[in-house]
Amino acid sequence: MKDTSSSSSNSSADPRQPSTARPYVPPRVSPQDLPMDYSGFLAMLFAVSGVMFRYKICSWIAMIFCAQSLANMKNIENDLKQISMAMMFAIMGVVTNYFGPARPSATKR
């Protein structure tokens, strides 16, 4: 058996009707409440270690994390500063490792 009283009350509050539909508005979140950008942090960590310890792999990993952080950027002002800093360190590490002076331990006696 079909209950007609519940179906008639649902038709007035039917969300599929275009007149009752409203566009979705995401809630406003302050920049301090956003979650931490782990890929940006790891990019900075690997970039600095690539420059300081002259590890080529760290500089390349930093570039990968920079690209990932750039793709997932939420707050353009804060994240762009961190990504640009990490990218500068990563590029500096790659250039130093490939075109800089040789390491003292890598030279022959």
N, CA, C and O of each residue as an XYZ file, in Angstrom:
436
protein
N       0.828     -1.173      0.000
C       0.000      0.000      0.000
C       0.878      1.244      0.000
O       1.967      1.275      0.574
N       0.369      2.242     -0.653
C       1.128      3.483     -0.805
C       0.554      4.545      0.128
O      -0.660      4.720      0.232
N       1.464      5.247      0.804
C       1.037      6.305      1.717
C       1.048      7.620      0.940
O       2.118      8.145      0.632
N      -0.104      8.147      0.626
C      -0.213      9.367     -0.183
C       0.018     10.626      0.629
O       0.378     11.659      0.064
N      -0.175     10.572      1.934
C      -0.009     11.779      2.740
C       1.463     12.178      2.844
O       1.764     13.372      2.842
N       2.391     11.218      2.935
C       3.808     11.558      3.027
C       4.349     12.005      1.675
O       5.246     12.847      1.626
N       3.829     11.464      0.578
C       4.331     11.882     -0.732
C       3.860     13.291     -1.086
O       4.580     14.013     -1.776
N       2.701     13.695     -0.644
C       2.239     15.050     -0.934
C       2.982     16.092     -0.105
O       3.186     17.216     -0.565
N       3.386     15.734      1.109
C       4.148     16.683      1.926
C       5.583     16.788      1.437
O       6.210     17.834      1.602
N       6.114     15.738      0.844
C       7.484     15.779      0.316
C       7.573     16.566     -0.976
O       8.637     17.097     -1.294
N       6.490     16.657     -1.729
C       6.546     17.367     -3.000
C       6.735     18.868     -2.808
O       7.302     19.522     -3.683
N       6.282     19.431     -1.702
C       6.475     20.862     -1.474
C       7.909     21.173     -1.038
O       8.376     22.291     -1.253
N       8.616     20.219     -0.435
C       9.999     20.431      0.007
C      10.977     19.629     -0.847
O      12.051     19.261     -0.371
N      10.630     19.359     -2.077
C      11.460     18.560     -2.963
C      12.682     19.375     -3.404
O      12.521     20.419     -4.036
N      13.884     18.925     -3.086
C      15.078     19.703     -3.453
C      15.394     19.649     -4.935
O      16.267     20.380     -5.400
N      14.710     18.806     -5.684
C      14.984     18.712     -7.114
C      14.254     19.775     -7.916
O      14.461     19.893     -9.124
N      13.414     20.542     -7.264
C      12.701     21.593     -7.985
C      13.643     22.775     -8.200
O      14.322     23.197     -7.263
N      13.696     23.308     -9.398
C      14.634     24.407     -9.673
C      14.354     25.667     -8.872
O      15.278     26.434     -8.600
N      13.126     25.899     -8.494
C      12.820     27.120     -7.751
C      13.366     27.077     -6.329
O      13.610     28.126     -5.732
N      13.561     25.883     -5.779
C      14.078     25.781     -4.412
C      15.576     25.546     -4.365
O      16.152     25.519     -3.278
N      16.222     25.378     -5.499
C      17.656     25.115     -5.532
C      18.444     26.409     -5.315
O      18.096     27.465     -5.843
N      19.506     26.298     -4.529
C      20.408     27.426     -4.289
C      21.829     26.993     -4.626
O      22.178     25.835     -4.397
N      22.649     27.873     -5.156
C      24.032     27.478     -5.466
C      24.828     27.247     -4.183
O      24.579     27.869     -3.151
N      25.788     26.337     -4.281
C      26.641     26.025     -3.131
C      27.650     27.143     -2.925
O      28.328     27.566     -3.862
N      27.740     27.611     -1.700
C      28.723     28.628     -1.325
C      29.607     28.008     -0.247
O      29.131     27.729      0.853
N      30.906     27.786     -0.552
C      31.772     27.177      0.453
C      31.974     28.109      1.642
O      31.977     29.330      1.480
N      32.142     27.550      2.823
C      32.350     28.400      4.005
C      33.700     29.099      3.932
O      34.659     28.548      3.391
N      33.778     30.296      4.468
C      35.021     31.065      4.482
C      35.944     30.516      5.566
O      35.536     30.335      6.714
N      37.188     30.256      5.185
C      38.181     29.737      6.113
C      39.345     30.710      6.125
O      39.845     31.100      5.071
N      39.773     31.098      7.306
C      40.901     32.033      7.391
C      42.203     31.300      7.048
O      42.287     30.085      7.230
N      43.218     32.016      6.555
C      44.479     31.364      6.184
C      45.167     30.665      7.349
O      45.918     29.713      7.139
N      44.921     31.124      8.574
C      45.538     30.479      9.727
C      44.912     29.125     10.030
O      45.546     28.277     10.658
N      43.671     28.913      9.588
C      42.982     27.662      9.876
C      43.180     26.605      8.800
O      42.690     25.485      8.948
N      43.891     26.932      7.711
C      44.130     25.957      6.659
C      45.111     24.894      7.141
O      45.984     25.184      7.960
N      44.979     23.668      6.643
C      45.936     22.632      7.050
C      47.323     22.912      6.483
O      47.472     23.646      5.506
N      48.325     22.323      7.103
C      49.711     22.561      6.703
C      49.978     21.951      5.329
O      49.451     20.890      4.997
N      50.804     22.636      4.535
C      51.195     22.150      3.222
C      52.441     21.281      3.394
O      53.565     21.783      3.413
N      52.222     19.965      3.521
C      53.334     19.052      3.783
C      54.275     18.946      2.593
O      55.484     18.819      2.783
N      53.757     18.994      1.379
C      54.640     18.895      0.220
C      55.522     20.142      0.098
O      56.670     20.042     -0.334
N      55.003     21.307      0.471
C      55.825     22.511      0.472
C      56.905     22.463      1.532
O      58.033     22.902      1.308
N      56.548     21.926      2.690
C      57.537     21.778      3.769
C      58.633     20.800      3.371
O      59.815     21.066      3.589
N      58.245     19.666      2.785
C      59.240     18.687      2.351
C      60.098     19.235      1.213
O      61.288     18.932      1.131
N      59.498     20.039      0.339
C      60.280     20.657     -0.733
C      61.359     21.557     -0.156
O      62.506     21.532     -0.603
N      60.990     22.346      0.831
C      61.969     23.237      1.461
C      63.051     22.439      2.189
O      64.231     22.786      2.128
N      62.649     21.380      2.872
C      63.594     20.546      3.607
C      64.594     19.886      2.661
O      65.800     19.926      2.902
N      64.092     19.277      1.583
C      64.977     18.618      0.628
C      65.837     19.634     -0.126
O      66.997     19.353     -0.428
N      65.289     20.794     -0.429
C      66.056     21.804     -1.162
C      67.230     22.310     -0.333
O      68.344     22.437     -0.841
N      66.985     22.593      0.924
C      68.067     23.088      1.784
C      69.109     22.000      2.001
O      70.308     22.280      1.993
N      68.666     20.766      2.195
C      69.643     19.690      2.379
C      70.411     19.414      1.088
O      71.579     19.030      1.140
N      69.777     19.604     -0.063
C      70.492     19.442     -1.331
C      71.560     20.494     -1.526
O      72.621     20.206     -2.081
N      71.296     21.711     -1.077
C      72.292     22.782     -1.204
C      73.398     22.614     -0.161
O      74.579     22.728     -0.486
N      73.024     22.349      1.072
C      74.017     22.285      2.140
C      74.923     21.064      2.032
O      76.140     21.176      2.180
N      74.337     19.905      1.777
C      75.117     18.669      1.757
C      75.515     18.243      0.349
O      76.209     17.243      0.167
N      75.067     19.020     -0.657
C      75.384     18.789     -2.064
C      74.936     17.405     -2.517
O      75.691     16.666     -3.149
N      73.695     17.069     -2.183
C      73.086     15.822     -2.653
C      72.221     16.134     -3.857
O      71.281     16.922     -3.767
N      72.538     15.516     -4.986
C      71.772     15.766     -6.203
C      70.348     15.254     -6.070
O      69.402     15.909     -6.510
N      70.197     14.095     -5.467
C      68.863     13.490     -5.362
C      67.930     14.357     -4.514
O      66.736     14.446     -4.803
N      68.461     14.989     -3.482
C      67.623     15.860     -2.649
C      67.126     17.062     -3.438
O      65.981     17.485     -3.275
N      67.976     17.609     -4.288
C      67.554     18.754     -5.094
C      66.487     18.352     -6.095
O      65.542     19.108     -6.320
N      66.615     17.174     -6.705
C      65.600     16.714     -7.655
C      64.284     16.383     -6.957
O      63.210     16.687     -7.475
N      64.367     15.766     -5.791
C      63.144     15.471     -5.020
C      62.469     16.773     -4.600
O      61.241     16.856     -4.585
N      63.255     17.781     -4.261
C      62.687     19.081     -3.895
C      61.924     19.690     -5.060
O      60.871     20.297     -4.862
N      62.442     19.535     -6.269
C      61.718     20.057     -7.437
C      60.397     19.323     -7.644
O      59.400     19.940     -8.016
N      60.380     18.033     -7.409
C      59.136     17.267     -7.541
C      58.121     17.720     -6.501
O      56.946     17.903     -6.819
N      58.565     17.902     -5.262
C      57.654     18.372     -4.218
C      57.192     19.801     -4.478
O      56.070     20.158     -4.120
N      58.035     20.622     -5.091
C      57.615     21.985     -5.459
C      56.487     21.946     -6.476
O      55.516     22.695     -6.372
N      56.623     21.070     -7.456
C      55.578     20.946     -8.468
C      54.273     20.445     -7.848
O      53.191     20.916     -8.199
N      54.379     19.492     -6.929
C      53.182     18.979     -6.263
C      52.535     20.053     -5.400
O      51.311     20.182     -5.383
N      53.330     20.809     -4.698
C      52.803     21.878     -3.858
C      52.181     22.981     -4.704
O      51.170     23.565     -4.313
N      52.770     23.270     -5.850
C      52.217     24.278     -6.749
C      50.874     23.829     -7.309
O      49.970     24.644     -7.493
N      50.743     22.533     -7.579
C      49.481     22.010     -8.110
C      48.375     22.012     -7.062
O      47.201     22.146     -7.406
N      48.733     21.868     -5.795
C      47.739     21.786     -4.712
C      47.669     23.054     -3.877
O      47.272     23.000     -2.713
N      48.045     24.195     -4.447
C      48.105     25.445     -3.698
C      46.707     25.909     -3.285
O      45.797     25.958     -4.113
N      46.539     26.249     -2.006
C      45.248     26.714     -1.494
C      45.257     28.217     -1.218
O      44.312     28.920     -1.576
N      46.293     28.697     -0.598
C      46.403     30.120     -0.266
C      47.543     30.701     -1.088
O      48.711     30.425     -0.815
N      47.217     31.491     -2.078
C      48.219     31.912     -3.068
C      49.307     32.788     -2.465
O      50.461     32.691     -2.881
N      48.977     33.642     -1.498
C      49.992     34.556     -0.960
C      51.047     33.800     -0.160
O      52.242     33.945     -0.417
N      50.619     33.007      0.793
C      51.571     32.312      1.667
C      52.250     31.154      0.961
O      53.460     30.974      1.095
N      51.493     30.369      0.211
C      52.064     29.186     -0.415
C      53.029     29.556     -1.532
O      54.039     28.877     -1.717
N      52.746     30.605     -2.271
C      53.625     30.976     -3.376
C      54.994     31.426     -2.863
O      56.010     31.172     -3.510
N      55.026     32.080     -1.724
C      56.312     32.480     -1.140
C      57.136     31.250     -0.772
O      58.332     31.182     -1.057
N      56.483     30.284     -0.138
C      57.198     29.088      0.288
C      57.640     28.264     -0.923
O      58.756     27.744     -0.941
N      56.785     28.142     -1.923
C      57.129     27.353     -3.104
C      58.260     28.013     -3.889
O      59.163     27.332     -4.375
N      58.208     29.336     -4.011
C      59.262     30.027     -4.758
C      60.602     29.914     -4.036
O      61.638     29.762     -4.683
N      60.596     29.986     -2.711
C      61.829     29.824     -1.948
C      62.389     28.423     -2.112
O      63.589     28.253     -2.329
N      61.529     27.418     -2.009
C      61.993     26.043     -2.166
C      62.492     25.788     -3.579
O      63.482     25.081     -3.767
N      61.820     26.354     -4.574
C      62.261     26.165     -5.964
C      63.600     26.834     -6.202
O      64.438     26.294     -6.924
N      63.819     28.012     -5.605
C      65.117     28.675     -5.758
C      66.232     27.845     -5.139
O      67.299     27.698     -5.734
N      65.997     27.306     -3.957
C      67.009     26.463     -3.320
C      67.237     25.191     -4.131
O      68.378     24.751     -4.271
N      66.172     24.593     -4.668
C      66.326     23.365     -5.450
C      67.116     23.626     -6.728
O      68.000     22.845     -7.079
N      66.806     24.720     -7.425
C      67.547     25.048     -8.646
C      68.996     25.385     -8.314
O      69.917     25.007     -9.038
N      69.187     26.106     -7.203
C      70.545     26.434     -6.786
C      71.326     25.158     -6.457
O      72.514     25.064     -6.764
N      70.673     24.190     -5.844
C      71.344     22.932     -5.533
C      71.696     22.144     -6.773
O      72.785     21.577     -6.858
N      70.786     22.099     -7.744
C      71.061     21.365     -8.980
C      72.206     22.031     -9.742
O      73.117     21.349    -10.210
N      72.166     23.345     -9.866
C      73.219     24.058    -10.591
C      74.553     23.905     -9.880
O      75.575     23.689    -10.531
N      74.564     24.010     -8.580
C      75.805     23.861     -7.820
C      76.353     22.443     -7.926
O      77.562     22.251     -8.055
N      75.469     21.452     -7.871
C      75.932     20.066     -7.920
C      76.466     19.669     -9.291
O      77.425     18.903     -9.378
N      75.868     20.172    -10.348
C      76.298     19.771    -11.680
C      77.363     20.682    -12.289
O      78.216     20.212    -13.042
N      77.325     21.974    -11.975
C      78.239     22.914    -12.611
C      79.204     23.581    -11.646
O      80.063     24.349    -12.079
N      79.090     23.313    -10.369
C      79.955     23.948     -9.381
C      81.290     23.248     -9.272
O      81.576     22.306    -10.012
N      82.106     23.716     -8.341
C      83.403     23.070     -8.158
C      83.219     21.648     -7.617
O      82.219     21.340     -6.968
N      84.192     20.799     -7.894
C      84.119     19.401     -7.459
C      84.258     19.324     -5.939
O      84.865     20.191     -5.311
N      83.694     18.287     -5.376
C      83.829     18.066     -3.938
C      85.260     17.708     -3.612
O      85.945     17.090     -4.427
N      85.723     18.086     -2.434
C      87.104     17.730     -2.061
C      87.302     16.219     -1.969
O      88.391     15.729     -2.268
N      86.289     15.478     -1.566
C      86.433     14.025     -1.442
C      86.360     13.333     -2.793
O      86.762     12.175     -2.907
N      85.852     14.017     -3.832
C      85.725     13.403     -5.147
C      86.975     13.583     -6.008
O      87.094     12.953     -7.058
N      87.902     14.430     -5.581
C      89.105     14.657     -6.374
C      90.115     13.541     -6.129
O      90.192     12.985     -5.034
N      90.890     13.224     -7.171
C      91.931     12.206     -7.039
C      93.205     12.849     -6.501
O      93.453     14.040     -6.687
N      93.997     12.032     -5.835
C      95.248     12.542     -5.267
C      96.393     12.320     -6.198
O      97.525     12.686     -5.883
